[in-house]
Amino acid sequence: MARTPRSYEAKQGRRWRLGYRDEHGVERTRGGFLRQNHALAWYRKLEQARSEGRLRDFLDEDAGLSAEHTETLHDFMVDWFRLDAGPELATATAISYLHVYNKHVRPLAGHRPLEQFELPGPVTQVLGQMAAAGVGQATRDHARKVLSSAFGWGVEMGRMRANGARSVRRNRRRSRRLSAGEARPAGHHEGAARRKAWAISPEAFASLHRGALDRRTPGRPLWMPTRDAIAVSILYGLGLRPQELSGATFRQVSRGRFRVAQVLTKGNGASGSAKPVGRIIAAAKTAEGVRTMAMRAWLHEELREWRACLVGVGLPAGDDDFIIPGAAPDGHYTLEQQHNFIRDIKACGRVAAQHDPDVAFLKKVTPYSLRRGHISLRVLAGEDIKRIADECGTSTAMIHRHYLHELDMRHELPEDFSFDGAVQAAGRALRHLRAA
């Protein structure tokens, strides 16, 4: 026998649940009603609150939440873009950060309270939601970097107690974090070596340059040590990024100026191939896309000799040819060569350390250490920080954050101390030492 449906009033165990989205697009489920007329009365109050523009306050109050405004992630990110990222970052970088946040992070987490992101769990959850939505690994790493930069500023400003994105592990095949049992504090000598390798001095640059020239191995063409040496000189003399050096052509060089017009970056391979390839793109670290810097006289002379060397071994050395020749069909470095560049620089450091134990820290040096050394030495020489930032394609905030500790050493230097003078003096001292 079929059961006769009872009226709602007899179903005392059931409750009405009504879901709504507030003006920020947040889905909310509020209310618990034992009678249909209770729901209708609540619905009328809801419509009145919506018409008066206080829908969010009404829903929070009905749910028993505090009426005090809770700062959301979006509120915080707007302030960060307005107060820190916009004025201080390079234009292209700020636009890239804004695009990644607005497209991928804001729809997922913009409404969440900021204080949740003081722990790594919510950050990991957002990155997992991006992965589930089909967002690639590179974009997820970029989003993590955006959040980490913003939260770092929030900690500095006292708006956050911790940076929850900082401890989130990047999904790299070779990355490995030590467990608490394996971790150990770095010793004094190890810490000093890391600091020296982080931004090498003119004397260390001269030793590394000489180590590159001395790195001769059986079966290796004789012009390759000269290639490593010119790469060391350009990175240190101009403060380029490694990918900017890989994309540089002789047309960008003149006696007085060097123009950063293009860089080497990752691109998609042939159709059906998932393996990325290197491709040259226009530089975009400034609003104009191209930046210029002063060419050092000693570096221009070394580049002239290097170009003659390329012609001598039958390699292309025209205006549109790359300063560092590569194996790609267009003549530039391949990604495999760029990845091996770090290995080559460290090998040059090991050769230098064999000749001089005082520069043993060069075993830890990387191509980027040469750029850091360039910026540190110019700061130490008292050059205008805005000019350094413009020429190196970075921001004054980044220089203030990482390089101004060099100013503590200014009182130990002569009044006529300069970047070029320090580099040339280190080269002369090394030559005299080797001759002796």
Buried (B, 14 or more C-beta within 10 A) or exposed (E): EEEEEEEBEEEEEEEBEBEBEBEEEBEBEBBEBBEEEBBEEBBEEBEEBBEEEBBBBBBBBBEEEEEEEEEBBBBBBBBBBEEBBBEBBBBBBBBBBBEBBBEBBBEBBBBBEBBBBBEBEBBBBBBEBBBEEEBEEEBBBBBBBBBBBBBBBBBEEEBBEBBBBBEBEEEEEEEEEEEEEEEEEEEEEEEEBEEBBBBBBBBBBBBBBBBBBBBEEEEEEEBBBBBBBBBBBBBBBBBBBBBBBBBBBBEBBEEEEBBBBBBBBBEEEEEEEEEEBBBBEEBBBBEEBBBBBBBBEBBBEBBEEBBEBBEEEEBEBEEEBBBBBBEBEEBBBBBEBBEEBBEBBBBBBBBBBEBBEEBBBBBBBBBBBBBBBBBBBBBBBEBEBEEBBBBBBBBBBBBEEBBEEBEEEEEEEEEEBBBBEBBBBBBEEBEEEEEE
